[in-house]
């Protein structure tokens, strides 16, 4: 799947107007200068040839050289950990909130709490990250001055203070919590009609005990799969959020690379994000199989 995705990336950049040579051209450069730069960058070779060369070097950890002559691995050495911190923080908070809200809604289906959570989470998922980010900047930075509007990079290459993480994390958490709460609620609703759950109701067990001890274990495979599949949306949202908050992550690197038509750098970002998403999906599959094995 990653190989197909990377092939699409190479082809898509090739179809964009211009190339890395023209994007980095200075005013007054001649056609001969551009042709020489294209030759140095290998842009005069077929795209499939460049793709095969890049893929051949990938198993050794070589992500190629950017259009500006720097190793892609060096360019991603600082931004990637910053993005992982941002994404992991948002992921953990999303999982906790989704479980709490989903369980609260499923505890009394059809009641006021269930309807309120359902409508709120639907609205939260429908609002794009850039709208949430703009609202957060307006309220928490411009109006109140509680939080810094942009991220300042410290000596270690990360945010200078932890408070600079708050708004980017919130901007990612809100839509993801909206989606995953509905996943949790739906998975618990599917378990509500299971024979062992109905038997627990007939035995007169408390609702919270039935929910936690009987419905939730059976819903874990569906919840794990749903949360894992939303990881791609989380990384996609991180690109927008990092750009708006000037966060020093791979989102900013990707935006600059697309502008510069820097194919190796774009592919490097994609392979890093794709590897993380694949690992999360693998973990979800392992959890699902382990849970189903225990139930069997």
C-alpha positions in Angstrom: 0.0 0.0 0.0 2.8 2.4 0.8 4.6 1.6 -2.5 1.4 2.5 -4.4 1.0 5.7 -2.3 4.6 6.7 -3.0 4.1 6.0 -6.8 1.1 8.3 -6.7 3.1 11.0 -4.9 5.8 10.9 -7.6 3.2 11.0 -10.4 1.2 13.8 -8.8 4.2 16.1 -8.3 5.2 15.4 -11.9 1.8 16.6 -13.1 2.0 19.8 -11.1 2.9 22.9 -13.2 6.6 23.7 -12.9 9.3 21.6 -11.2 12.0 22.0 -8.5 14.4 23.7 -10.9 11.9 26.4 -11.9 10.5 26.8 -8.4 14.0 27.6 -7.0 15.0 29.8 -10.0 16.2 33.3 -9.4 15.2 36.2 -11.4 17.0 36.7 -14.7 18.2 33.1 -14.9 18.6 31.8 -18.5 17.1 28.7 -20.0 20.6 27.1 -20.1 20.9 27.7 -16.3 17.5 26.0 -15.7 18.4 23.1 -18.0 21.7 22.6 -16.1 19.9 22.6 -12.7 17.3 20.1 -14.0 20.2 17.9 -15.1 21.9 18.2 -11.7 18.6 17.3 -9.9 17.9 14.4 -12.3 14.7 16.0 -13.5 15.6 15.3 -17.1 15.2 11.6 -16.4 11.8 9.8 -16.6 9.8 9.9 -13.4 9.6 6.1 -13.2 13.4 5.9 -13.2 13.7 8.4 -10.4 11.0 6.5 -8.4 12.8 3.2 -8.8 16.1 4.8 -7.7 14.4 6.3 -4.6 12.7 3.0 -3.7 15.9 1.1 -4.1 17.7 3.3 -1.6 14.8 3.3 0.8 15.6 0.0 2.6 19.0 1.4 3.6 17.3 4.4 5.3 18.2 6.8 2.5 15.3 9.1 1.8 17.2 10.9 -1.0 18.4 14.4 -1.4 16.2 17.5 -1.4 16.1 19.9 -4.3 18.3 22.2 -2.2 21.0 19.6 -1.8 20.3 18.5 1.8 19.7 15.0 2.9 15.9 14.4 3.5 16.7 12.4 6.7 18.5 15.5 8.1 15.6 17.8 7.2 13.1 15.5 9.0 15.3 14.8 12.0 13.8 17.7 14.1 10.3 18.2 12.6 9.2 14.5 12.8 9.6 14.1 16.6 7.7 17.4 17.0 4.8 16.1 14.9 4.8 12.8 16.8 4.6 14.6 20.1 1.7 16.7 18.8 -0.1 13.8 17.2 0.5 11.4 20.1 -0.8 14.0 22.6 -3.9 14.6 20.5 -4.4 10.8 20.0 -4.3 10.0 23.7 -6.7 12.8 24.6 -9.0 11.8 21.8 -9.1 8.2 22.9 -9.9 9.1 26.6 -12.6 11.7 25.6 -14.2 9.4 23.1 -14.5 6.6 25.5 -15.9 8.8 28.2 -18.4 10.5 25.9 -19.3 7.3 24.1 -19.9 5.4 27.3 -22.0 8.3 28.7 -24.2 8.3 25.6 -24.6 4.5 25.5 -25.4 4.3 29.2 -28.9 5.7 28.6 -29.7 5.4 24.9 -32.3 7.9 23.6 -32.1 10.1 26.7 -31.1 13.7 26.8 -27.5 13.0 27.4 -27.3 10.6 24.5 -29.0 13.1 22.1 -26.8 16.0 23.3 -23.6 14.1 22.9 -24.7 12.8 19.5 -25.5 16.3 18.1 -22.4 17.9 19.6 -20.0 15.2 18.3 -21.6 15.4 14.9 -21.1 19.1 14.7 -17.5 18.8 16.1 -16.5 16.3 13.4 -18.1 18.5 10.7 -16.0 21.5 11.5 -12.6 21.6 9.7 -9.4 21.9 11.6 -8.6 25.3 10.0 -11.9 26.8 11.3 -11.3 25.5 14.8 -7.7 26.8 14.7 -8.9 30.2 13.6 -11.5 30.3 16.4 -8.9 29.3 19.0 -6.5 32.0 17.8 -9.3 34.6 18.0 -10.5 33.7 21.4 -7.5 32.3 23.3 -4.8 34.6 21.8 -6.2 37.8 20.2 -9.1 38.4 22.6 -7.8 37.1 25.9 -4.1 36.8 25.4 -4.0 33.6 27.4 -1.9 31.6 24.8 0.7 32.6 22.2 -0.6 32.9 18.7 2.4 31.2 17.0 4.9 28.6 18.1 8.4 29.8 18.9 11.1 27.3 18.3 13.5 26.6 21.3 17.1 25.6 21.2 16.3 21.9 20.8 14.2 22.5 17.7 10.9 22.0 19.5 8.3 24.5 20.9 9.9 26.9 23.4 7.2 26.2 26.0 4.6 23.5 26.5 1.8 26.1 26.4 2.4 26.4 22.6 1.1 22.9 22.2 -2.3 23.6 23.8 -4.1 25.2 20.8 -2.7 22.9 18.1 -3.6 19.8 20.2 -7.2 21.2 20.9 -7.6 21.9 17.2 -6.8 18.3 16.4 -8.7 16.8 19.3 -12.1 18.4 18.6 -12.9 16.9 15.2 -11.3 13.5 16.0 -13.2 13.2 19.3 -16.4 13.9 17.4 -15.8 11.1 15.0 -14.5 8.5 17.5 -17.2 9.2 20.0 -19.7 8.1 17.4 -17.6 5.0 16.7 -17.6 4.1 20.5 -21.3 4.8 20.8 -22.1 2.7 17.7 -19.9 -0.2 18.9 -21.6 -0.2 22.3 -25.0 -0.1 20.8 -24.2 -3.2 18.7 -23.3 -5.0 21.9 -26.5 -4.0 23.7 -28.5 -6.7 22.0 -26.0 -9.5 22.7 -27.4 -12.4 24.8 -25.0 -12.0 27.7 -25.8 -8.3 27.9 -29.6 -8.9 28.0 -29.0 -11.6 30.6 -27.1 -9.1 32.7 -30.1 -6.7 32.5 -32.4 -9.5 33.6 -30.2 -10.3 36.5 -30.6 -6.7 37.7 -27.0 -5.6 37.5 -26.3 -1.9 37.7 -26.2 -0.1 34.3 -22.6 1.1 34.7 -21.4 -2.4 35.5 -23.2 -3.9 32.5 -21.7 -1.2 30.3 -18.1 -1.6 31.5 -18.0 -5.4 32.2 -20.3 -6.7 29.5 -20.7 -4.3 26.6 -17.3 -2.6 26.5 -15.1 -5.7 26.2 -17.1 -6.9 23.2 -16.9 -3.5 21.6 -13.1 -3.2 21.9 -12.3 -4.7 18.4 -14.6 -2.2 16.6 -13.5 0.7 18.7 -9.8 -0.1 18.2 -10.3 -0.4 14.4 -12.3 2.8 14.2 -9.8 4.8 16.2 -6.8 3.4 14.3 -8.4 4.3 10.9 -8.8 7.9 12.0 -5.0 8.2 12.5 -4.7 9.2 8.8 -7.2 12.1 9.4 -5.2 13.1 12.4 -2.0 13.4 10.4 -3.9 15.2 7.6 -5.2 17.7 10.1 -1.7 18.1 11.5 -0.5 19.6 8.2 -3.1 22.3 8.4 -2.8 23.0 12.1 1.0 23.1 12.0 0.9 25.6 9.2 -1.6 27.9 10.9 0.3 27.9 14.3 3.8 27.9 12.7 4.4 24.6 14.6 7.9 23.2 13.7 6.6 19.8 12.4 6.5 17.9 9.2 3.3 19.7 8.2 5.3 22.9 7.6 8.0 20.9 5.8 5.4 19.3 3.5 3.8 22.6 2.7 7.2 24.1 1.8 8.1 21.0 -0.2 5.0 21.1 -2.3 5.6 24.7 -3.1 9.2 23.9 -4.1 8.0 20.8 -6.1 10.6 18.9 -4.0 9.6 15.3 -4.7 12.2 13.5 -2.5 11.2 15.6 0.5 7.5 15.1 -0.1 8.0 11.4 -0.5 10.1 11.4 2.8 7.2 13.0 4.7 4.7 10.6 3.2 6.8 7.5 4.0 7.2 8.7 7.6 3.5 9.4 8.1 2.6 6.2 6.3 4.8 4.1 8.5 3.3 5.6 11.7 -0.2 5.0 10.4 0.6 1.5 9.4 2.0 0.7 12.8 -1.2 2.1 14.5 -3.3 -0.1 12.2 -1.2 -3.1 12.9 -1.6 -2.4 16.7 -5.4 -2.2 16.2 -5.4 -5.5 14.3 -3.4 -7.2 17.1 -5.8 -5.8 19.7 -8.8 -7.0 17.7 -7.4 -10.5 17.2 -6.3 -10.7 20.9 -9.7 -9.6 22.1 -11.5 -12.0 19.7 -9.2 -14.8 20.8 -10.0 -14.2 24.5 -13.7 -14.2 23.8 -13.4 -17.4 21.7 
